[in-house]
Amino acid sequence: MTFNNRQNGRQIKFICFSDRLAATGTKNEEDCQSCRIIGTASLFAIGCYIIYSTRPYRFSHYTHQSLDFLIFRRSQNSNQPQNKMSDISIIIVMGVSGCGKSTVGQALADELGWLFKDGDSFHPKENIEKMTNGIPLTDVDRIPWLETINSFAQSNPKSVIACSALKSSYRKILSKGNLLTKFVLLQLDRDVLINRVSHRPGHFMSPKLLDSQLNTLEMPNDEEKNQILVVNANSFDVNHVVQQVRDAFCQ
């Protein structure tokens, strides 16, 4: 059988093995079955060639769509925790004083095999003195501190950082740069927070500042909903919180 490709001006010749065997008078049933399979495959190849040669745009368009779909389905069935988590460079565990940022942050870092850093360690001496004396920090106090944390994060990918990150504007500073940053907001009832803050001997943060932080805290806005995971941590089951984070970021 001969087919002409008018678009390219070439002549393509295909051999139908079933015709050849029929001409030789072959009666073997097994050979005939093989011929039918080969003949069908040949016709399929001819059809694909014609489509490819005469309508390259449509062939390419639909083929690429099909391949994209197959790749997507394969990624859905792959080992998601490693693949998904590998895209994230920084996780910031956030919330007001007493919510358990440091405890959860350290446990999460241990689970992932990442570095943990407590954001309080970046506070300058002046900020610590203010908080010890029950004086709320202002944006003037916080912004240089947040920028220092961001510089550390950009230099240390695969880190979990504990930081209050109370305002949306603060979170923008913390997530500046090329590294993908996710936030985990530990949300607790005020009574639970008061009880925890009151039983933290030696911590510089005065319990008097809790209400100030609660008033300052801005819940995730529409732009942040895919960046911030809100976790109810009233029961403070650390392992449960860590598992929620893994499930959310690895789905």
C-alpha positions in Angstrom: 0.0 0.0 0.0 1.3 3.5 -0.9 0.3 6.8 0.7 1.2 10.3 -0.5 2.0 13.1 2.0 0.8 16.1 0.1 2.1 18.6 2.7 5.7 17.5 2.5 5.6 16.2 -1.1 6.9 12.8 0.0 5.7 9.3 -0.9 5.5 6.7 1.9 5.1 3.0 1.2 3.7 0.6 3.8 3.7 -3.1 3.4 0.7 -5.0 4.6 2.0 -8.4 5.7 -1.5 -9.9 5.7 -1.8 -9.2 2.0 1.5 -10.8 1.3 0.7 -13.9 3.2 -2.7 -14.1 1.6 -1.1 -13.9 -1.8 1.2 -16.8 -1.0 -1.8 -18.9 0.1 -0.8 -19.3 3.7 -3.3 -21.3 5.7 -1.7 -21.4 9.0 -4.2 -20.0 11.6 -1.4 -18.8 13.9 0.3 -16.9 11.1 -3.1 -15.3 10.1 -3.6 -14.1 13.6 -0.2 -12.5 13.6 -0.9 -11.0 10.3 -4.1 -9.4 11.6 -2.3 -7.9 14.6 0.6 -6.6 12.4 -1.9 -5.2 9.9 -3.9 -3.4 12.5 -0.7 -1.9 14.0 0.4 -0.8 10.5 -2.9 1.0 9.9 -2.7 2.7 13.3 0.8 3.9 12.5 -0.3 5.2 9.1 -3.2 7.1 10.8 -0.8 8.6 13.4 1.6 9.7 10.6 -1.1 11.4 8.6 -2.4 13.3 11.6 1.1 14.3 12.6 2.1 15.4 9.1 -1.1 17.3 8.1 -2.2 18.8 11.4 0.9 19.3 13.5 -0.6 21.9 15.7 -3.5 19.8 16.8 -1.5 16.7 17.3 1.1 18.6 19.4 -1.6 20.4 21.4 -3.6 17.3 22.3 -0.5 15.1 22.8 1.0 17.7 25.2 -2.2 17.9 27.1 -2.4 14.1 27.5 1.3 14.0 28.6 0.7 16.8 31.1 -2.3 14.9 32.5 -0.3 11.7 32.8 2.6 13.4 34.5 0.1 15.1 36.9 -1.5 11.7 37.8 1.9 10.1 38.2 2.9 12.9 40.6 -0.3 12.4 42.6 0.7 8.8 43.2 4.3 9.4 43.9 6.0 9.6 47.3 4.4 13.0 48.1 5.9 13.9 51.5 9.5 14.0 50.1 8.5 15.6 46.8 6.2 18.3 48.3 8.3 19.1 51.3 11.4 19.4 49.1 9.8 22.6 47.6 9.6 24.3 51.0 12.8 25.9 52.3 11.6 27.7 55.5 8.8 26.9 58.0 8.0 29.6 60.5 6.0 28.5 63.6 4.1 31.6 64.7 1.7 32.9 67.3 1.5 34.9 70.5 3.6 34.3 73.6 2.9 31.0 75.3 1.4 29.2 72.2 4.2 26.7 72.1 6.2 28.0 69.1 9.6 26.9 70.3 8.4 23.4 71.5 6.5 22.7 68.3 9.2 24.2 66.1 11.9 22.1 67.7 9.8 18.9 67.4 9.0 19.7 63.7 12.7 20.4 62.9 13.6 17.1 64.5 11.0 15.3 62.5 12.1 16.8 59.2 15.8 16.7 60.0 16.0 20.5 59.6 17.8 23.2 61.6 15.8 24.9 64.4 16.2 28.5 65.4 14.2 30.5 68.0 13.4 33.9 66.8 13.8 35.4 70.3 17.5 34.8 70.0 17.7 37.5 67.4 16.2 40.2 69.6 18.6 43.0 70.5 19.2 43.8 74.1 16.9 46.9 74.0 13.9 44.8 72.9 14.5 42.2 75.6 14.6 45.0 78.3 11.3 46.4 77.1 9.5 43.1 77.1 10.9 42.2 80.5 9.5 45.5 81.9 6.1 44.8 80.3 6.6 47.5 77.6 5.1 46.4 74.2 7.4 46.5 71.2 6.6 48.9 68.4 7.1 48.4 64.6 10.3 50.4 65.0 11.5 47.8 67.4 10.3 44.8 65.5 11.2 45.5 61.9 15.0 45.3 62.3 14.5 42.1 64.3 12.3 40.6 61.5 14.9 41.6 58.9 17.6 39.9 60.8 15.5 36.7 61.0 14.9 36.9 57.3 18.6 37.3 56.5 19.2 34.2 58.6 16.5 32.3 56.8 17.7 33.2 53.4 21.2 31.9 54.3 20.0 28.7 56.0 17.4 26.9 53.9 15.7 23.9 55.4 15.2 25.7 58.7 12.3 25.9 61.2 12.1 29.2 62.9 9.9 30.2 65.9 8.7 33.8 65.5 5.5 35.6 66.6 5.0 37.1 63.1 1.8 38.8 64.4 1.1 41.1 61.4 0.7 40.4 57.7 3.3 43.1 57.1 5.7 41.2 59.4 5.2 38.0 57.5 6.0 39.7 54.2 9.3 40.8 55.7 10.0 37.2 56.9 9.2 35.7 53.6 11.2 38.1 51.4 13.6 36.4 49.0 13.7 33.4 46.7 13.0 30.7 49.2 9.5 29.2 49.6 8.4 30.1 53.1 5.4 28.5 54.9 3.9 29.6 58.3 2.2 27.5 61.0 -0.1 29.6 63.3 -0.7 28.0 66.6 -4.1 29.1 67.8 -5.1 28.8 71.4 -7.8 30.2 73.7 -6.9 33.1 75.9 -7.4 31.2 79.2 -5.0 28.5 78.0 -2.4 31.1 77.0 -2.6 32.9 80.3 -2.1 29.6 82.2 1.0 28.8 80.1 2.6 32.2 80.3 2.1 32.3 84.0 4.0 29.1 84.4 7.1 30.0 82.5 9.7 30.9 85.1 12.8 32.7 83.8 11.3 33.8 80.5 11.8 37.5 79.7 8.3 38.0 78.2 6.0 39.5 80.8 2.5 37.9 81.1 1.2 41.5 81.0 2.0 41.6 77.2 -0.3 38.8 76.2 -3.3 40.9 75.6 -1.2 43.4 73.6 0.0 40.5 71.4 -3.6 39.1 71.0 -4.8 42.6 69.9 -1.9 42.9 67.5 -2.3 39.4 65.9 -3.7 39.5 62.4 -5.3 36.3 61.1 -4.3 35.2 57.6 -5.9 37.3 54.9 -7.0 36.0 51.5 -3.5 36.4 50.0 -2.0 34.4 52.8 -4.4 31.5 53.0 -2.2 29.2 50.9 0.9 30.2 52.9 -0.3 29.9 56.5 -1.6 26.8 58.2 -3.8 27.5 61.2 -3.6 24.7 63.8 -5.8 24.4 67.0 -3.1 23.8 69.6 -5.3 24.0 72.8 -4.6 20.4 73.7 -0.9 20.9 72.9 -0.3 17.4 71.7 3.0 18.2 70.1 3.2 15.0 68.0 -0.4 15.6 66.7 0.5 19.2 65.7 3.6 18.0 63.9 1.6 15.4 62.0 -0.9 18.0 61.0 1.8 20.1 59.5 3.3 17.2 57.6 -0.1 16.2 56.3 -1.0 19.8 55.2 2.3 20.5 53.5 2.7 17.1 51.9 -0.7 16.6 50.3 
